[in-house]
Amino acid sequence: MTITPKAMLSRQTAGIRGNTLIINLPGSPKACRENIEYIIKPLKHGLGILSGRESD
């Protein structure tokens, strides 16, 4: 979190409803971009586990 080091302290939440992943991100476009870049790799792995294509 180099651009917005306090972004992880924001009130983001995430969840799954049915087949939909819901992620709340900060309001700032810069913070959104940085948060997505930070979580994209673990997110891909997590979605693979949920879909049954990967194991933990």
C-alpha positions in Angstrom: 0.0 0.0 0.0 2.5 2.6 -1.2 0.1 5.3 -2.4 -2.4 5.2 0.4 -0.8 3.4 3.3 -3.9 3.8 5.5 -6.3 2.3 2.9 -6.3 -1.1 4.7 -7.8 0.7 7.7 -10.8 1.7 5.7 -14.1 0.0 6.2 -14.0 -2.3 3.3 -15.8 -5.6 3.5 -16.2 -8.5 1.1 -18.5 -11.4 0.8 -20.1 -13.9 -1.5 -23.8 -14.1 -2.3 -24.7 -17.0 -4.6 -22.2 -16.9 -7.4 -21.3 -13.3 -6.9 -18.3 -11.9 -5.2 -19.0 -8.5 -3.5 -16.0 -6.3 -2.6 -16.4 -2.8 -1.1 -13.4 -0.5 -1.9 -12.4 3.0 -0.8 -13.9 6.0 -2.4 -10.7 7.4 -3.9 -9.9 6.1 -7.4 -6.2 5.9 -6.5 -7.0 3.9 -3.3 -9.4 1.6 -5.3 -6.7 0.9 -7.9 -4.1 0.2 -5.2 -6.4 -2.1 -3.2 -7.3 -4.1 -6.3 -3.6 -4.5 -7.2 -2.9 -5.6 -3.7 -5.7 -8.3 -3.5 -5.8 -9.6 -7.1 -3.4 -12.5 -6.8 -4.9 -13.9 -3.5 -8.4 -13.2 -4.9 -7.8 -15.3 -8.0 -6.6 -18.2 -5.8 -9.6 -17.8 -3.5 -12.0 -17.8 -6.4 -10.3 -20.9 -7.7 -10.9 -22.7 -4.4 -14.5 -21.6 -4.3 -15.1 -22.9 -7.8 -13.4 -26.2 -7.1 -10.6 -25.6 -9.7 -7.9 -25.2 -7.1 -7.2 -26.7 -3.6 -5.9 -24.9 -0.6 
